[in-house]
Amino acid sequence: MTPPATRKLRKLLRAHPAAQLVCEATGGYEQPAVRACHAASVPVSVVEAGRVRHYARAHGRRAKTDPIDAAVLSAYVRAFQPAPTGGPHCPAKRPRRMVRAARPTPAKPPG
């Protein structure tokens, strides 16, 4: 997300003070929007894309277009009401490499 797009998102969200942004986890591409929301104190929920995809299939939606994706995501949010994702200081947001470093390495079996 470019800085102009981030500014546009913040402006749009300011016009809707009760808004909560919901986006799919897309390998990190969602992170600029998530950070912009956290910086603006706007609640944001990052949901698993696979769960939304299964929800869409269960409701007979197989086509993939932006308008269909938006409608499905909106319906998913109304049905499941995901909790806001923690901010940048949330322990669950630690980089994976830090979490991996804290876990012991499994021993190799002999042989």
N, C-alpha and C positions, 0 to 999 in steps of 0.2 A: 504494500500500500504506500503510495507516494505521499509526501508531506501535504500537497494540495488536497489529495483525497482524504487524508486524515483530518484536515481542517474542515472539509465539507461534511464529513461524518459527525464531527463534534458540533458543528452548527445545526445540523439536522436533529441531533439528539437533544440539544438545548431547547429546541422548539417543542419537544415532547418529554417533559421532565419525569413522567412516570414510566418511561420506556425502559425496556430491558433488551439488550441486543443478544441474539442467539445465533451462533454460527457453528458449522461443522468443523471438527478437527481435520485439517487437511495437510498434515505433515509440516506444520509451522507457518503455512501461508496466512493463517488466520491471526497470527500473533501481533502484527502491527495494529489491527483493529482492536484486539483484546487490550493491548497496552494503552491505546488511545482512550478506550472506555474506562480503564482503571484510572488513568490520569485525570479524567473528567468526572470521576466518581459515579459513573454510570454502570449499573449491574450488567454483567455479561455472563452468558453461559456457553461453554464450549461442549458440544454434544458429539458423541461418536457417530461418524458418517455411516458406519455399517448398520447401526441401530435404526437410523433414519431410513436407510435404503430398505431394510427389512420391513419397516413400517409401511413404506410406500408400496412394496410388493404385496403386502397383506391387504392393502386397499386397492389393488388392481392397477397401480400406477407403474408402468414400465418405461415410459418415455423419459428422456433426460433433456429438459430444456430449462433455462433459468426461471421462467415463470412457473413451470411445474415444480421445480425444486423449491422455489420460494413458498408455493402453496402447501406442499407436503411438509416442509419444515415448520411452517406456521401451524398446521394441523397437529404435528407431532408435539410442538410446544404446548398447545392447548390441552392435549391429551395427557402429557406426562409432567408438565410444569417443572422443568429442570431447575435445580438450585443454581444460584450464581457461582461461577468459578472463582476460586480464591485469587487474590491479587498477587503482585510480584513478590511479596514477602511471605506468602503462604508456603509452609514446608513441603506441600505436595508439588510445588513448582520448581524444586531444586533440579538442576541439570541432571540428566540421567547418569552422566559419568561420575558425578559425586555420589549418587546412590549406589552405583556399581562398585565404586571404590570402598564403600563401607561394608559391602558383603564379602565374606570370605570366599576365596577361590576354591571350588571343589577339587578334591584330590583326584589325581588320575588313577584309574584301576591298575593294579600290577599286571605286567605282561606285555 
